[in-house]
Amino acid sequence: MPTVVGLRGAVDRFPPGTRLLVDGDGGRVEALGARAGEESVA
């Protein structure tokens, strides 16, 4: 199960129901469908 911990503000950045891509190896989380310049955090 991919996991990223300690992502400050995740609840504010990603509203309920947002589908996410979680890269546990790289520590990245981004909203699916995000385009360049949109919400992506590392």
VENDA-V404075 format. One record per pair of residues at least 12 apart in sequence whose C-alpha atoms are under 10 Angstrom apart, sorted by the first residue. I is the first residue (numbers start at 1). J is the second residue. If there is no record, write none. Layout:
BEGIN
i=I j=J
i=I j=J
END
This chain:
BEGIN
i=1 j=22
i=1 j=23
i=1 j=24
i=2 j=21
i=2 j=22
i=2 j=23
i=2 j=24
i=2 j=25
i=2 j=27
i=3 j=22
i=3 j=23
i=3 j=24
i=3 j=25
i=3 j=27
i=3 j=28
i=3 j=29
i=4 j=22
i=4 j=23
i=4 j=24
i=4 j=25
i=4 j=26
i=4 j=27
i=4 j=28
i=4 j=29
i=4 j=42
i=5 j=24
i=5 j=27
i=6 j=27
i=7 j=27
i=7 j=28
i=7 j=29
i=7 j=41
i=7 j=42
i=8 j=41
i=10 j=29
i=10 j=41
i=13 j=30
i=13 j=31
i=13 j=39
i=13 j=40
i=13 j=41
i=14 j=30
i=14 j=31
i=14 j=39
i=18 j=30
i=18 j=31
i=18 j=32
i=19 j=31
i=19 j=32
i=19 j=33
i=20 j=32
i=20 j=33
i=20 j=34
i=20 j=40
i=21 j=33
i=21 j=34
i=21 j=40
i=23 j=42
i=26 j=42
i=27 j=41
i=27 j=42
i=28 j=40
i=28 j=41
i=28 j=42
i=29 j=41
i=29 j=42
i=30 j=42
END
